[in-house]
Amino acid sequence: MNQTQTNLSQVRQKEKVSLNDGLPKIDPRTVIEELKSHLYSDDNFKKLFSDAEDKKYRENFQLFDRDNDERINFTELQELLTSIGYVYDEQELSELYKELEDSEGQGIRSDALFILVSKKKREQDREEQLIEAFKSVDLENTGYIQSEYFKELLMTMGYRFTEDEADEYMKFIDPKNEGKFLYIDIVKKILK
C-alpha cells in the first residue's frame, strides 16, 4: 500500500462515526417529554380525532381529574379508559402510564390520554383489516374457513409457504384439526 492509499484509509477510519460518538446521555423521560411536546406542537393528534371525539375525551378527562390539578393517577386512568370503551391489560397500561407520567411523577395530563386512545384505535383498525382479509376468502360468508382451502392459499398466494411451513402454521390456525376454523378467533390470537 502506498502513502496516498494509507492516508486515504486513515481518513476513512476517522469518518466512521458510531451512534454514541459525541452524543450526550439523555434521560429517557426527557426524550419522551421532548417527543410529546413535538407531537402536540404541530397538532398531529388533531388529525386522528374528530372535534366531537376531542371534546368527549377532554370532558371525560376533566370528570376523572377529581382534584382539578390537570392530571389523573393510574386508577383514574383505568376508570376513564373503561368509561370511553378502551380496555387495556393492567400490566401494559402500567408500563405505558410510567412512560407517559409527567416529569414530576404526579400523574398523566390529558394529552397522554390521546396517545393511549390512538394506540387502541390503531389496534382496532388492524383487527378490522385482518377480519376483512379473512372475509375475502370466506366464500360462503359463514365466519369459518376450511383448513385445507386456507392451507392451499398459504402455499399459492403472496409469500408462498412451503408445505412444511403451511402445516406448521395450520397447527396454530386449527390446533384441534377440526377441518375449519372461526377466523375471528384467529384474529384475536394473532393480535395477542
PyRosetta script that sets phi, psi and omega in degrees:
from pyrosetta import init, pose_from_sequence

init()
pose = pose_from_sequence("MNQTQTNLSQVRQKEKVSLNDGLPKIDPRTVIEELKSHLYSDDNFKKLFSDAEDKKYRENFQLFDRDNDERINFTELQELLTSIGYVYDEQELSELYKELEDSEGQGIRSDALFILVSKKKREQDREEQLIEAFKSVDLENTGYIQSEYFKELLMTMGYRFTEDEADEYMKFIDPKNEGKFLYIDIVKKILK")
pose.set_psi(1, 129.2)
pose.set_omega(1, 179.3)
pose.set_phi(2, -82.7)
pose.set_psi(2, 174.8)
pose.set_omega(2, -174.9)
pose.set_phi(3, -61.9)
pose.set_psi(3, -39.6)
pose.set_omega(3, -179.7)
pose.set_phi(4, -64.1)
pose.set_psi(4, -44.0)
pose.set_omega(4, 179.3)
pose.set_phi(5, -64.9)
pose.set_psi(5, -38.6)
pose.set_omega(5, 178.4)
pose.set_phi(6, -62.8)
pose.set_psi(6, -45.6)
pose.set_omega(6, 179.3)
pose.set_phi(7, -62.6)
pose.set_psi(7, -42.5)
pose.set_omega(7, 179.4)
pose.set_phi(8, -63.1)
pose.set_psi(8, -41.1)
pose.set_omega(8, 178.4)
pose.set_phi(9, -63.1)
pose.set_psi(9, -41.2)
pose.set_omega(9, 179.1)
pose.set_phi(10, -65.4)
pose.set_psi(10, -39.4)
pose.set_omega(10, 178.5)
pose.set_phi(11, -63.4)
pose.set_psi(11, -43.7)
pose.set_omega(11, 179.5)
pose.set_phi(12, -62.5)
pose.set_psi(12, -39.1)
pose.set_omega(12, 177.8)
pose.set_phi(13, -61.4)
pose.set_psi(13, -41.0)
pose.set_omega(13, -179.3)
pose.set_phi(14, -68.8)
pose.set_psi(14, -28.5)
pose.set_omega(14, -178.5)
pose.set_phi(15, -73.8)
pose.set_psi(15, -20.9)
pose.set_omega(15, 179.9)
pose.set_phi(16, -68.8)
pose.set_psi(16, 124.8)
pose.set_omega(16, -176.7)
pose.set_phi(17, -125.9)
pose.set_psi(17, 132.9)
pose.set_omega(17, 176.1)
pose.set_phi(18, -90.6)
pose.set_psi(18, 166.6)
pose.set_omega(18, -179.9)
pose.set_phi(19, -65.4)
pose.set_psi(19, -22.1)
pose.set_omega(19, -177.5)
pose.set_phi(20, -89.9)
pose.set_psi(20, -11.1)
pose.set_omega(20, -176.9)
pose.set_phi(21, -65.6)
pose.set_psi(21, 118.6)
pose.set_omega(21, 172.4)
pose.set_phi(22, 72.3)
pose.set_psi(22, 3.9)
pose.set_omega(22, -179.5)
pose.set_phi(23, -91.4)
pose.set_psi(23, 132.3)
pose.set_omega(23, 178.0)
pose.set_phi(24, -71.2)
pose.set_psi(24, 149.3)
pose.set_omega(24, 176.3)
pose.set_phi(25, -76.8)
pose.set_psi(25, 122.0)
pose.set_omega(25, -177.9)
pose.set_phi(26, -117.7)
pose.set_psi(26, 134.9)
pose.set_omega(26, 176.4)
pose.set_phi(27, -60.4)
pose.set_psi(27, 133.0)
pose.set_omega(27, -179.5)
pose.set_phi(28, -54.0)
pose.set_psi(28, -35.7)
pose.set_omega(28, 177.8)
pose.set_phi(29, -59.7)
pose.set_psi(29, -40.2)
pose.set_omega(29, 179.8)
pose.set_phi(30, -64.4)
pose.set_psi(30, -42.3)
pose.set_omega(30, 178.7)
pose.set_phi(31, -61.6)
pose.set_psi(31, -44.9)
pose.set_omega(31, 179.8)
pose.set_phi(32, -61.6)
pose.set_psi(32, -43.7)
pose.set_omega(32, 179.1)
pose.set_phi(33, -61.1)
pose.set_psi(33, -41.8)
pose.set_omega(33, 179.0)
pose.set_phi(34, -64.3)
pose.set_psi(34, -42.6)
pose.set_omega(34, 178.7)
pose.set_phi(35, -63.5)
pose.set_psi(35, -43.0)
pose.set_omega(35, 179.3)
pose.set_phi(36, -61.9)
pose.set_psi(36, -44.1)
pose.set_omega(36, -178.8)
pose.set_phi(37, -64.4)
pose.set_psi(37, -35.5)
pose.set_omega(37, 176.6)
pose.set_phi(38, -66.2)
pose.set_psi(38, -44.8)
pose.set_omega(38, -179.8)
pose.set_phi(39, -60.4)
pose.set_psi(39, -43.3)
pose.set_omega(39, -175.5)
pose.set_phi(40, -76.7)
pose.set_psi(40, -26.4)
pose.set_omega(40, -175.0)
pose.set_phi(41, -68.5)
pose.set_psi(41, -30.5)
pose.set_omega(41, -178.0)
pose.set_phi(42, -109.1)
pose.set_psi(42, 22.8)
pose.set_omega(42, 173.8)
pose.set_phi(43, 57.0)
pose.set_psi(43, 33.5)
pose.set_omega(43, 177.2)
pose.set_phi(44, -57.8)
pose.set_psi(44, -38.2)
pose.set_omega(44, -177.6)
pose.set_phi(45, -72.7)
pose.set_psi(45, -25.1)
pose.set_omega(45, 177.5)
pose.set_phi(46, -58.4)
pose.set_psi(46, -30.9)
pose.set_omega(46, -179.0)
pose.set_phi(47, -71.4)
pose.set_psi(47, -25.3)
pose.set_omega(47, -176.2)
pose.set_phi(48, -87.6)
pose.set_psi(48, -20.3)
pose.set_omega(48, -173.2)
pose.set_phi(49, -124.1)
pose.set_psi(49, 137.9)
pose.set_omega(49, 173.7)
pose.set_phi(50, -69.8)
pose.set_psi(50, 165.1)
pose.set_omega(50, 177.8)
pose.set_phi(51, -60.0)
pose.set_psi(51, -38.2)
pose.set_omega(51, 179.8)
pose.set_phi(52, -65.1)
pose.set_psi(52, -42.2)
pose.set_omega(52, 178.2)
pose.set_phi(53, -64.6)
pose.set_psi(53, -44.9)
pose.set_omega(53, 179.6)
pose.set_phi(54, -56.2)
pose.set_psi(54, -48.0)
pose.set_omega(54, -179.5)
pose.set_phi(55, -63.1)
pose.set_psi(55, -45.1)
pose.set_omega(55, -179.3)
pose.set_phi(56, -58.8)
pose.set_psi(56, -47.7)
pose.set_omega(56, -177.2)
pose.set_phi(57, -67.3)
pose.set_psi(57, -40.2)
pose.set_omega(57, 179.4)
pose.set_phi(58, -67.1)
pose.set_psi(58, -40.4)
pose.set_omega(58, 178.3)
pose.set_phi(59, -65.6)
pose.set_psi(59, -41.8)
pose.set_omega(59, 177.9)
pose.set_phi(60, -63.7)
pose.set_psi(60, -39.7)
pose.set_omega(60, 177.8)
pose.set_phi(61, -58.2)
pose.set_psi(61, -45.5)
pose.set_omega(61, -179.5)
pose.set_phi(62, -62.0)
pose.set_psi(62, -36.3)
pose.set_omega(62, 178.2)
pose.set_phi(63, -63.1)
pose.set_psi(63, -38.2)
pose.set_omega(63, -177.3)
pose.set_phi(64, -87.7)
pose.set_psi(64, -10.9)
pose.set_omega(64, 174.8)
pose.set_phi(65, -83.6)
pose.set_psi(65, 75.8)
pose.set_omega(65, -170.4)
pose.set_phi(66, -65.1)
pose.set_psi(66, -28.6)
pose.set_omega(66, 180.0)
pose.set_phi(67, -99.0)
pose.set_psi(67, 7.7)
pose.set_omega(67, 175.3)
pose.set_phi(68, 54.9)
pose.set_psi(68, 37.9)
pose.set_omega(68, 178.0)
pose.set_phi(69, -101.7)
pose.set_psi(69, 11.6)
pose.set_omega(69, 179.5)
pose.set_phi(70, 65.7)
pose.set_psi(70, 25.5)
pose.set_omega(70, 177.2)
pose.set_phi(71, -141.7)
pose.set_psi(71, 153.1)
pose.set_omega(71, 171.4)
pose.set_phi(72, -128.1)
pose.set_psi(72, 150.3)
pose.set_omega(72, 179.6)
pose.set_phi(73, -87.8)
pose.set_psi(73, -178.8)
pose.set_omega(73, -175.0)
pose.set_phi(74, -60.1)
pose.set_psi(74, -46.8)
pose.set_omega(74, -178.7)
pose.set_phi(75, -62.7)
pose.set_psi(75, -44.0)
pose.set_omega(75, 177.9)
pose.set_phi(76, -62.8)
pose.set_psi(76, -37.6)
pose.set_omega(76, 178.4)
pose.set_phi(77, -63.2)
pose.set_psi(77, -45.5)
pose.set_omega(77, 178.2)
pose.set_phi(78, -57.8)
pose.set_psi(78, -46.4)
pose.set_omega(78, -179.7)
pose.set_phi(79, -63.6)
pose.set_psi(79, -42.7)
pose.set_omega(79, -179.9)
pose.set_phi(80, -62.2)
pose.set_psi(80, -49.5)
pose.set_omega(80, -179.2)
pose.set_phi(81, -60.7)
pose.set_psi(81, -41.5)
pose.set_omega(81, 177.7)
pose.set_phi(82, -62.4)
pose.set_psi(82, -40.8)
pose.set_omega(82, -177.8)
pose.set_phi(83, -66.3)
pose.set_psi(83, -26.8)
pose.set_omega(83, 179.3)
pose.set_phi(84, -101.9)
pose.set_psi(84, 8.3)
pose.set_omega(84, 171.4)
pose.set_phi(85, 89.8)
pose.set_psi(85, 21.7)
pose.set_omega(85, 178.5)
pose.set_phi(86, -122.7)
pose.set_psi(86, 106.2)
pose.set_omega(86, -177.1)
pose.set_phi(87, -104.5)
pose.set_psi(87, 127.8)
pose.set_omega(87, 177.7)
pose.set_phi(88, -109.4)
pose.set_psi(88, 149.3)
pose.set_omega(88, 167.5)
pose.set_phi(89, -62.4)
pose.set_psi(89, 138.3)
pose.set_omega(89, -173.7)
pose.set_phi(90, -59.0)
pose.set_psi(90, -40.8)
pose.set_omega(90, -179.1)
pose.set_phi(91, -66.6)
pose.set_psi(91, -45.0)
pose.set_omega(91, 179.4)
pose.set_phi(92, -61.3)
pose.set_psi(92, -45.2)
pose.set_omega(92, -179.5)
pose.set_phi(93, -64.1)
pose.set_psi(93, -38.5)
pose.set_omega(93, 178.7)
pose.set_phi(94, -60.7)
pose.set_psi(94, -43.8)
pose.set_omega(94, 179.2)
pose.set_phi(95, -64.9)
pose.set_psi(95, -44.3)
pose.set_omega(95, 179.3)
pose.set_phi(96, -64.6)
pose.set_psi(96, -39.9)
pose.set_omega(96, 179.0)
pose.set_phi(97, -58.8)
pose.set_psi(97, -45.5)
pose.set_omega(97, -179.7)
pose.set_phi(98, -61.0)
pose.set_psi(98, -38.2)
pose.set_omega(98, 179.1)
pose.set_phi(99, -69.4)
pose.set_psi(99, -35.2)
pose.set_omega(99, -173.5)
pose.set_phi(100, -95.2)
pose.set_psi(100, -8.4)
pose.set_omega(100, -178.8)
pose.set_phi(101, -59.7)
pose.set_psi(101, 142.8)
pose.set_omega(101, -177.7)
pose.set_phi(102, -63.9)
pose.set_psi(102, 165.1)
pose.set_omega(102, -173.5)
pose.set_phi(103, -63.9)
pose.set_psi(103, -21.0)
pose.set_omega(103, 177.6)
pose.set_phi(104, -85.6)
pose.set_psi(104, -6.9)
pose.set_omega(104, -179.1)
pose.set_phi(105, 72.1)
pose.set_psi(105, 28.1)
pose.set_omega(105, -175.4)
pose.set_phi(106, -99.9)
pose.set_psi(106, 0.2)
pose.set_omega(106, -178.2)
pose.set_phi(107, 132.3)
pose.set_psi(107, -169.2)
pose.set_omega(107, 177.4)
pose.set_phi(108, -111.7)
pose.set_psi(108, 152.0)
pose.set_omega(108, 178.6)
pose.set_phi(109, -92.4)
pose.set_psi(109, 171.5)
pose.set_omega(109, -174.9)
pose.set_phi(110, -61.2)
pose.set_psi(110, -33.7)
pose.set_omega(110, -178.8)
pose.set_phi(111, -63.6)
pose.set_psi(111, -30.7)
pose.set_omega(111, 177.5)
pose.set_phi(112, -65.2)
pose.set_psi(112, -30.9)
pose.set_omega(112, 176.6)
pose.set_phi(113, -59.2)
pose.set_psi(113, -39.5)
pose.set_omega(113, -179.7)
pose.set_phi(114, -65.5)
pose.set_psi(114, -33.0)
pose.set_omega(114, 175.8)
pose.set_phi(115, -64.1)
pose.set_psi(115, -46.2)
pose.set_omega(115, -178.8)
pose.set_phi(116, -65.1)
pose.set_psi(116, -42.3)
pose.set_omega(116, 179.5)
pose.set_phi(117, -67.3)
pose.set_psi(117, -41.9)
pose.set_omega(117, -179.2)
pose.set_phi(118, -65.0)
pose.set_psi(118, -34.7)
pose.set_omega(118, 176.4)
pose.set_phi(119, -61.9)
pose.set_psi(119, -46.5)
pose.set_omega(119, 179.4)
pose.set_phi(120, -65.7)
pose.set_psi(120, -37.7)
pose.set_omega(120, 178.8)
pose.set_phi(121, -62.3)
pose.set_psi(121, -42.4)
pose.set_omega(121, 178.8)
pose.set_phi(122, -63.6)
pose.set_psi(122, -39.9)
pose.set_omega(122, 177.7)
pose.set_phi(123, -62.9)
pose.set_psi(123, -42.2)
pose.set_omega(123, 179.2)
pose.set_phi(124, -65.4)
pose.set_psi(124, -39.4)
pose.set_omega(124, 177.0)
pose.set_phi(125, -61.4)
pose.set_psi(125, -42.3)
pose.set_omega(125, 179.6)
pose.set_phi(126, -63.5)
pose.set_psi(126, -41.8)
pose.set_omega(126, 178.5)
pose.set_phi(127, -61.1)
pose.set_psi(127, -44.8)
pose.set_omega(127, 179.2)
pose.set_phi(128, -62.5)
pose.set_psi(128, -39.9)
pose.set_omega(128, 179.0)
pose.set_phi(129, -64.0)
pose.set_psi(129, -42.6)
pose.set_omega(129, 178.8)
pose.set_phi(130, -64.9)
pose.set_psi(130, -41.9)
pose.set_omega(130, 178.5)
pose.set_phi(131, -62.4)
pose.set_psi(131, -42.8)
pose.set_omega(131, 178.4)
pose.set_phi(132, -62.5)
pose.set_psi(132, -38.5)
pose.set_omega(132, 178.3)
pose.set_phi(133, -62.9)
pose.set_psi(133, -44.2)
pose.set_omega(133, 177.9)
pose.set_phi(134, -66.2)
pose.set_psi(134, -38.6)
pose.set_omega(134, 179.4)
pose.set_phi(135, -59.7)
pose.set_psi(135, -33.6)
pose.set_omega(135, -177.7)
pose.set_phi(136, -66.1)
pose.set_psi(136, -20.1)
pose.set_omega(136, 176.8)
pose.set_phi(137, -109.7)
pose.set_psi(137, 4.7)
pose.set_omega(137, 174.1)
pose.set_phi(138, -87.1)
pose.set_psi(138, 82.5)
pose.set_omega(138, -172.0)
pose.set_phi(139, -62.8)
pose.set_psi(139, -28.8)
pose.set_omega(139, -178.1)
pose.set_phi(140, -97.8)
pose.set_psi(140, -0.1)
pose.set_omega(140, 178.5)
pose.set_phi(141, 54.5)
pose.set_psi(141, 47.6)
pose.set_omega(141, -177.7)
pose.set_phi(142, -105.6)
pose.set_psi(142, -13.1)
pose.set_omega(142, -174.3)
pose.set_phi(143, 93.4)
pose.set_psi(143, -8.4)
pose.set_omega(143, 178.8)
pose.set_phi(144, -113.9)
pose.set_psi(144, 154.1)
pose.set_omega(144, 172.6)
pose.set_phi(145, -128.7)
pose.set_psi(145, 136.3)
pose.set_omega(145, 178.1)
pose.set_phi(146, -68.3)
pose.set_psi(146, 132.5)
pose.set_omega(146, -175.3)
pose.set_phi(147, -61.0)
pose.set_psi(147, -45.0)
pose.set_omega(147, -179.6)
pose.set_phi(148, -62.1)
pose.set_psi(148, -41.2)
pose.set_omega(148, 178.6)
pose.set_phi(149, -62.7)
pose.set_psi(149, -44.3)
pose.set_omega(149, -179.5)
pose.set_phi(150, -66.4)
pose.set_psi(150, -39.3)
pose.set_omega(150, 177.6)
pose.set_phi(151, -61.1)
pose.set_psi(151, -41.6)
pose.set_omega(151, 178.2)
pose.set_phi(152, -61.9)
pose.set_psi(152, -41.8)
pose.set_omega(152, 177.9)
pose.set_phi(153, -62.4)
pose.set_psi(153, -40.8)
pose.set_omega(153, 178.5)
pose.set_phi(154, -59.3)
pose.set_psi(154, -33.9)
pose.set_omega(154, -175.6)
pose.set_phi(155, -90.7)
pose.set_psi(155, -11.1)
pose.set_omega(155, -174.2)
pose.set_phi(156, -121.2)
pose.set_psi(156, -13.7)
pose.set_omega(156, -175.9)
pose.set_phi(157, -120.9)
pose.set_psi(157, 151.0)
pose.set_omega(157, 175.2)
pose.set_phi(158, 56.3)
pose.set_psi(158, -136.2)
pose.set_omega(158, 173.3)
pose.set_phi(159, -70.2)
pose.set_psi(159, 113.1)
pose.set_omega(159, -172.8)
pose.set_phi(160, -85.3)
pose.set_psi(160, 123.7)
pose.set_omega(160, 176.3)
pose.set_phi(161, -78.9)
pose.set_psi(161, 149.6)
pose.set_omega(161, 167.9)
pose.set_phi(162, -74.5)
pose.set_psi(162, 168.9)
pose.set_omega(162, -180.0)
pose.set_phi(163, -62.6)
pose.set_psi(163, -39.6)
pose.set_omega(163, 178.4)
pose.set_phi(164, -63.5)
pose.set_psi(164, -43.0)
pose.set_omega(164, 178.2)
pose.set_phi(165, -63.2)
pose.set_psi(165, -42.4)
pose.set_omega(165, 179.3)
pose.set_phi(166, -63.6)
pose.set_psi(166, -43.0)
pose.set_omega(166, 178.1)
pose.set_phi(167, -60.8)
pose.set_psi(167, -42.2)
pose.set_omega(167, 179.6)
pose.set_phi(168, -64.4)
pose.set_psi(168, -42.6)
pose.set_omega(168, 179.6)
pose.set_phi(169, -67.0)
pose.set_psi(169, -34.6)
pose.set_omega(169, 179.9)
pose.set_phi(170, -66.6)
pose.set_psi(170, -25.1)
pose.set_omega(170, 175.1)
pose.set_phi(171, -64.4)
pose.set_psi(171, -31.0)
pose.set_omega(171, 176.4)
pose.set_phi(172, -77.5)
pose.set_psi(172, -43.3)
pose.set_omega(172, -176.0)
pose.set_phi(173, -71.7)
pose.set_psi(173, -45.9)
pose.set_omega(173, -176.0)
pose.set_phi(174, -129.3)
pose.set_psi(174, 70.1)
pose.set_omega(174, -172.7)
pose.set_phi(175, -63.1)
pose.set_psi(175, -27.8)
pose.set_omega(175, -179.5)
pose.set_phi(176, -91.8)
pose.set_psi(176, 3.0)
pose.set_omega(176, 178.3)
pose.set_phi(177, 54.0)
pose.set_psi(177, 48.5)
pose.set_omega(177, -178.0)
pose.set_phi(178, -82.8)
pose.set_psi(178, -11.2)
pose.set_omega(178, 179.1)
pose.set_phi(179, 91.6)
pose.set_psi(179, -9.3)
pose.set_omega(179, 174.3)
pose.set_phi(180, -156.4)
pose.set_psi(180, 163.4)
pose.set_omega(180, -180.0)
pose.set_phi(181, -144.7)
pose.set_psi(181, 149.3)
pose.set_omega(181, 176.6)
pose.set_phi(182, -84.2)
pose.set_psi(182, 112.6)
pose.set_omega(182, -170.7)
pose.set_phi(183, -73.0)
pose.set_psi(183, -19.8)
pose.set_omega(183, 175.7)
pose.set_phi(184, -65.4)
pose.set_psi(184, -37.6)
pose.set_omega(184, 175.9)
pose.set_phi(185, -64.3)
pose.set_psi(185, -38.3)
pose.set_omega(185, -179.3)
pose.set_phi(186, -66.5)
pose.set_psi(186, -41.4)
pose.set_omega(186, 178.3)
pose.set_phi(187, -58.6)
pose.set_psi(187, -44.3)
pose.set_omega(187, 179.3)
pose.set_phi(188, -62.6)
pose.set_psi(188, -39.4)
pose.set_omega(188, 178.0)
pose.set_phi(189, -65.9)
pose.set_psi(189, -41.2)
pose.set_omega(189, -178.2)
pose.set_phi(190, -64.5)
pose.set_psi(190, -38.7)
pose.set_omega(190, -175.0)
pose.set_phi(191, -85.1)
pose.set_psi(191, -0.8)
pose.set_omega(191, 178.1)
pose.set_phi(192, -66.4)
pose.dump_pdb("model.pdb")
